[in-house]
Amino acid sequence: MYKKIHLDAPNIGELEKLYLNRAIDSGYVSSAGPWVSGLEEKCAAYLHTAKAVATNSGTSALHIALHELGIGKGDEVIVPALTFIATVNPVVYAGATPVFADVDIRTWNMDPRAVEDAVTDKTRAVIPVHLYGNPCDMDEINRIARKYGLHVIEDAAESLGARYRGVFTGTLGDLGCFSLNGNKTITAGGGGIVTGNDVQRLNHIKFLINQARGEQGYHTEIGFNYRMTNLQAAVGLAQFERLEEFLAKKRAFNKAYRDALGHINGIRFQEEYKGAESSYWFTCIIVEDASVRRELQEGLKDRGIPTRRLFPPVSELPPYRGCRFIDRGNSRYIYERGICLPCSTLNNPEDIEYVCRALSEFYYEGSFVYAPVK
Ligand SMILES: Cc1ncc(COP(=O)(O)O)c(C=O)c1O
């Protein structure tokens, strides 16, 4: 078999081991300890935001953001239909109702016109998701939010390092939420980050995620155990120091895929809004002829190339069927045709070239004609 190609496996090395060992040696293995604040400071400095708070997941980051903004029962929150389900579940944890807005056919991101059509007098917030690292049309989303008095919580789980008009995603709304799950551009083994410029809010979030524990263990509110551990933060900080290296690799992978496949009739790439610079967490393609998608994925698998379908529209999943949906048919269209290509930073340029050759063969020959390399 050809050398192993990785879809989204994490890239963990000597620096992570070094920092993790230091954290273990310090005796601080749980949520106390210097690595958590170190990661928070590094993150805030990198993003040019006033403060960052580390959490135990991107999902808990989104939940605590909604909670902090006072969103709850009777409120509606607008979410894109095409996203990972973890964008939407926290809306329900908070007691609010998700309303789905369809995505734009070119960028696969929340369509601002659908967002505006989704607004009612119960709408309190909107959660733009920078899908696969690709920034949303934040000017339009913020304009709509201002017009109707809505909070903007960015789901930047997939977009660390992406920018919109030169400003990092996750710092363009009221609060931004990142994920440090194992498949993301950088990982802490698991974890999340909440960012923002309102220091008072961020301080309150820091308090809430630690069981709302006050002086002498006295509790004035119902808090959460959403703390990141010192061990996770040590790994996360090592990964942060390698972020530029990973972003450069993912950018190069995206360019290689586009250069090799961009001119093929029948393949389309996710497009970027004007002023957007994706972090290219994932490079995904649309296979225009939906009937060949499965054959293509299976042929690639036979050749040692792992791929994955895009997220199924959350509006179609059992817990969310029947929710209000401003549907233009785009989320389903993209889902039926979309494939995520190998993008782990464990791959090297030759691996991506190999993937491109296999895809080219399929398209130029009309199917896979050569036997898989053993
Ligand atoms: C768009 C999106 N939102 C939220 C999450 C949740 O992050 P986590 O897995 O860290 O809870 C993820 C990733 O898993 C995601 O891709």
The ligand as a Tripos MOL2 file, in Angstrom:
@<TRIPOS>MOLECULE
LIG
   16    16     1     0     0
SMALL
NO_CHARGES

@<TRIPOS>ATOM
      1 C1        -18.3490   24.2210   13.4820 C.3       1 LIG1
      2 C2        -18.0570   23.5670   14.7890 C.ar      1 LIG1
      3 N1        -18.6510   24.0380   15.8960 N.ar      1 LIG1
      4 C3        -18.4070   23.5250   17.1000 C.ar      1 LIG1
      5 C4        -17.5350   22.4650   17.2580 C.ar      1 LIG1
      6 C5        -17.3920   21.8850   18.6290 C.3       1 LIG1
      7 O1        -16.1060   21.8310   19.0980 O.3       1 LIG1
      8 P1        -15.6790   20.6940   20.1580 P.3       1 LIG1
      9 O2        -15.5740   19.3990   19.4120 O.co2     1 LIG1
     10 O3        -14.3610   21.1720   20.6560 O.co2     1 LIG1
     11 O4        -16.7060   20.6460   21.2150 O.co2     1 LIG1
     12 C6        -16.8760   21.9500   16.1370 C.ar      1 LIG1
     13 C7        -15.8730   20.8780   16.1990 C.2       1 LIG1
     14 O5        -15.9170   19.8450   16.7480 O.2       1 LIG1
     15 C8        -17.1600   22.4900   14.8610 C.ar      1 LIG1
     16 O6        -16.5810   22.0030   13.7660 O.3       1 LIG1
@<TRIPOS>BOND
     1     1     2 1
     2     2     3 ar
     3     2    15 ar
     4     3     4 ar
     5     4     5 ar
     6     5     6 1
     7     5    12 ar
     8     6     7 1
     9     7     8 1
    10     8     9 2
    11     8    10 1
    12     8    11 1
    13    12    13 1
    14    12    15 ar
    15    13    14 2
    16    15    16 1
@<TRIPOS>SUBSTRUCTURE
     1 LIG1         1 GROUP 0 **** ****
